[in-house]
Amino acid sequence: MLRSTITRVALGVIILIAVLGLLRFKPWQRGGGSVEQAANIANGPRQQLNVGFLPVTCHLTCPVTDYASKTSTATRFESQRFTDFPTVVETVKGGRLEATFMIAPLAMKMREQGVPVKIVYLGHRDGSTVMVQKDSPAKDLRDLRGKTFAIPSKFSNQYLVIRKLMDDQGVKPEEINFVEMPPPDMPGALAVKAIDAYFVGEPHAAKAELDGSGRVLYHAKDIWPRFISCVLVVHEKLIRERPEVVRDLVRGIAESGEWAEQHRLEAAKLVSPYFRQDEKVVRYVLTQPPDRVSYRMLTPTDEDLQQIHDMGMKAGILEKPVDMEDLIDRQFIPADIKPANITVQASNGAQ
């Protein structure tokens, strides 16, 4: 009886020692040596950030950065597709999105309303088009008096540019019926003649051009050279808590833009599944003509954004001035922008 008790006690001590050894050396951790284990602990898990975009070529660098970051050792950037800007705004306000592309006046309006967002980069230059029905006799904006004209939002640069063109051509605000419409819905609405015209970021103009339902009345670059509609916006909380992620994001967007400039056909192939658009439509936008949209010179300047701001004030969509120092943060923009290292596979696996 005594021998049995001693045996059980000894066995218990052995098991306890074994358990303590396991807890100390943690053999379940990945890595065979203490140096690799220490590196894994120091580096921590790979960081991830969702970035909002709409399926317009103004936001093309977002899905390109998503694609590039799949195999990168740096931050993983997941592009989150939206179809309209009001949903983007509500998602940011609700704290479910900390980085997104959006139209510049809307970013200013959010800042005016006290939402702590910053513009850290531009999305593009040019890349928007005014479309009218194929058989429309309109030769300029004056010919659209009494017509229904779709815009992405009253907070869009497209609306501000049209307002400026109305002033230039003597068209009164009440003479055109503006309606807000999600960009993907515009080509279909024009095709069934529910609207007479629209002004939107590509490829939603080229789609109507290619299917024969619409024709170009104005390219944005013809109305406002180096036109800007969309900017990259991040929440101040993200800047404060994860500045290295913001820096990596801006660098990724900048390098994606330079890559797209040098690989326009490959860029069309890459982003088409993200946009859920026919590749030939996106390819047409990026090549016909090549300067239809540009992804260079994307550092936001006070002058560019002040012009947009002043137009927004005049149009009444901004109720009080927004200080450019509060709105813009250029600290994350790389001094040297090189093209991203991207190889487009036969299938990019976008969802």
DATAHU-V15067 format. One record per run of one state. SS is the DSSP state (H for helix, E for strand, - for the rest). FROM is the first residue (numbers start at 1). TO is the last residue. Records with the same first field share a line. If there is no record, write none. Layout:
SS=FROM-TO  FROM-TO
This chain:
-=1-1  26-33  44-47  55-56  70-75  83-84  94-98  113-116  123-124  127-127  134-140  145-147  152-156  170-172  176-176  181-182  192-196  202-205  212-213  224-229  242-242  263-263  276-278  288-289  295-301  316-323  329-351
H=2-25  34-43  57-69  85-93  104-112  141-144  157-169  173-175  183-191  206-211  220-223  236-241  243-262  264-275  279-287  290-292  302-315  324-327
E=48-54  76-82  99-103  117-122  125-126  128-133  148-151  177-180  197-201  214-219  230-235  293-294  328-328
